[in-house]
C-alpha cells in the first residue's frame, strides 16, 4: 500500500471519528453545541495540587487511593472520609454525641463528590493545569498568606467582632455562594454542586444551586463586539460583568469588574483589574469540558489556567440559606448587650 493511500485512509478515519463525535453532541436548532441541561462539577480534586503529589494526571488506582484518604470539611478524624457520609436512613444521632464527623451538624449534608475530577477521561490531582506545578503563581506570597489567614480566621472560624451584619462574610449573609461556585471560575465545593444551563441564541443563563446565584451572559457574534459591550467599569456586580462569543464549538465567556468584596473573599484572589476567560465545550452527550484562565498581573506572575468538567446531574435542588439558623441573631444580640453594658458603666472624668 502506498504512503498516499495510508495518508488518505487515516484522513478518512479521522473524519469518520469527528463525525461520530459531532453526532453524539446534542446541537441547538441554530447548529451550536447545546449546553442546556442540569450538570454537576462535584469532585474531590482541589484547585491547587496537594503537597506530595507531583503529577497532574493519575491512574484510576492512584485516584482511588487519593480519594480514600481525602479528609472533608477540614475534619481530620481518620474516620471521616469521602465514603463515610451520614446514612440518611439511620435517624438522628444521640443527643450530645461526639460522632460529629459522621452524623453531626455539619456532616449531614457534606457531599463534595466521591472521586477525583475526571477531565477528558483522565483523573486530575488539581484543577490548575498551568503552571505545571499546579500552584497559584502569586507575586507576593507573604501578602497572599496574610489574606488567606485573615479569610480563614475571620470567615471560617467566625473569630471576628461581628458587631454588625456587614462584618460577616458575604456567603454568611447569603449574598452569593461560597467557594467560587458561581464563578468566574466555577469550582466545586463541599455541597450544592449542581447547575442548570439554559442556552439560547442570544444568552447563556447559569443557575447555580448554592444560594441560587444566576449568571445571565449575553452572547455576541464576535469577540470584538462582546468586549465592546462590557458595562462601564464603575459597575462591579456580583459574579462580575460577563460577555460571551462562540469560537467554533466552544463558548468563550470573558468576565471583568468582579465586585471587590467577592474578589477579596474568592477562593483565589481577584484584584479589581482581573480578567477571567472561561471556555465551555460540550465534548459529548455526557460531558462539558470547562476551562478558565485568570489574567491578573496585579496579583499573579503569569496568567494561570484551570480545567474541570461538568457531568449530567439529576437536577438542581433548593438551597435554603441559613433557614432556621439563629446564630447571627445571637451574635448581634451579644454585641448589643456588650454595648449596653459599656454604656451603663460610669466613664472617667464624669
ZIPE-V175839 format. One record per residue. N is the residue number from 0. OMEGA is omega in radians with two decimals (NA if undefined). Layout:
n omega
N OMEGA
N OMEGA
//
This chain:
n omega
0 -3.09
1 3.10
2 3.14
3 -3.13
4 3.10
5 -3.14
6 3.13
7 3.12
8 3.12
9 -3.14
10 3.12
11 3.12
12 3.13
13 3.12
14 3.13
15 3.11
16 3.12
17 3.14
18 3.10
19 3.14
20 -3.14
21 -3.14
22 -3.12
23 -3.12
24 3.11
25 -3.10
26 3.05
27 3.12
28 -3.14
29 3.03
30 3.09
31 3.04
32 -3.02
33 3.13
34 -3.06
35 3.10
36 3.05
37 -2.95
38 3.05
39 3.04
40 -3.08
41 3.05
42 3.09
43 -3.14
44 3.12
45 3.08
46 3.13
47 -3.08
48 -3.14
49 3.10
50 3.10
51 3.10
52 -2.98
53 3.11
54 -3.08
55 -3.08
56 -3.14
57 3.11
58 3.07
59 3.14
60 3.11
61 3.14
62 3.13
63 3.13
64 3.12
65 -3.13
66 -3.11
67 -3.13
68 3.13
69 3.05
70 -3.02
71 3.05
72 3.10
73 -3.13
74 -3.04
75 3.09
76 -3.11
77 3.11
78 -3.09
79 3.14
80 -2.99
81 3.14
82 -3.10
83 -3.12
84 3.13
85 3.04
86 -3.08
87 -3.12
88 -3.02
89 -3.12
90 -3.09
91 3.10
92 3.11
93 -3.13
94 -3.14
95 -3.12
96 -3.08
97 -3.09
98 -3.02
99 -3.00
100 -3.01
101 -3.02
102 -2.97
103 -3.02
104 -3.11
105 -3.04
106 -3.03
107 -3.06
108 3.12
109 -3.09
110 -3.10
111 -3.02
112 -3.07
113 -3.09
114 3.01
115 3.11
116 3.07
117 -3.13
118 -3.10
119 3.07
120 -3.10
121 3.09
122 -3.07
123 3.11
124 3.06
125 2.99
126 -3.12
127 3.09
128 3.03
129 0.05
130 -3.06
131 3.14
132 3.08
133 -3.10
134 3.06
135 -3.06
136 -3.10
137 3.02
138 -3.08
139 -3.09
140 -3.14
141 3.13
142 3.12
143 3.13
144 3.13
145 3.10
146 -3.14
147 3.13
148 3.12
149 -3.14
150 -3.12
151 -3.11
152 -3.03
153 -2.97
154 -3.12
155 -3.07
156 -3.11
157 -3.10
158 -3.10
159 -3.12
160 3.12
161 -3.14
162 3.12
163 -3.11
164 -3.08
165 -3.13
166 3.10
167 -3.11
168 -3.12
169 3.07
170 3.10
171 3.11
172 3.06
173 3.12
174 3.00
175 3.13
176 3.12
177 3.01
178 3.09
179 -3.11
180 -3.06
181 -3.11
182 0.13
183 -2.93
184 -3.04
185 -3.05
186 3.05
187 -3.11
188 -3.01
189 -3.11
190 3.13
191 -3.11
192 -3.13
193 -3.11
194 2.95
195 3.08
196 3.03
197 -3.08
198 2.96
199 3.12
200 -3.02
201 -3.07
202 2.87
203 3.06
204 3.12
205 3.04
206 -3.12
207 -3.05
208 -3.11
209 -3.14
210 -3.13
211 3.01
212 3.09
213 2.99
214 3.06
215 -2.95
216 3.10
217 -3.13
218 -3.10
219 -3.07
220 -3.11
221 3.09
222 -3.12
223 3.12
224 -3.14
225 -3.10
226 3.13
227 -3.07
228 3.05
229 3.10
230 3.06
231 -3.05
232 -3.13
233 3.12
234 -3.07
235 -3.04
236 2.95
237 -3.14
238 3.01
239 3.12
240 -3.02
241 3.00
242 -3.05
243 3.04
244 3.13
245 2.94
246 -3.04
247 -3.11
248 -3.04
249 3.00
250 -3.12
251 -3.13
252 3.10
253 -3.10
254 3.06
255 3.03
256 3.03
257 3.13
258 -3.08
259 3.11
260 3.08
261 -3.14
262 -3.14
263 -3.04
264 3.10
265 3.09
266 2.93
267 -3.01
268 3.05
269 3.08
270 3.11
271 -3.12
272 -3.07
273 3.01
274 3.12
275 3.14
276 -3.13
277 3.14
278 3.14
279 -3.10
280 3.10
281 -3.02
282 3.13
283 -3.09
284 -2.98
285 3.13
286 2.91
287 3.07
288 -3.04
289 -3.13
290 3.00
291 3.14
292 3.13
293 3.11
294 -3.06
295 -3.08
296 3.11
297 -2.99
298 -2.98
299 -3.11
300 -3.12
301 2.95
302 3.13
303 -2.95
304 3.09
305 3.14
306 2.98
307 3.14
308 3.00
309 3.12
310 -3.08
311 3.11
312 3.14
313 3.13
314 3.06
315 -3.00
316 -3.11
317 3.04
318 -3.11
319 -3.02
320 3.08
321 3.10
322 3.13
323 -3.12
324 -3.12
325 -3.09
326 -3.09
327 3.09
328 3.13
329 3.12
330 -3.11
331 3.10
332 3.10
333 3.12
334 3.13
335 3.11
336 3.12
337 3.10
338 3.13
339 3.11
340 3.13
341 -3.12
342 -3.08
343 -3.11
344 3.09
345 3.13
346 -3.14
347 3.10
348 3.13
349 NA
//
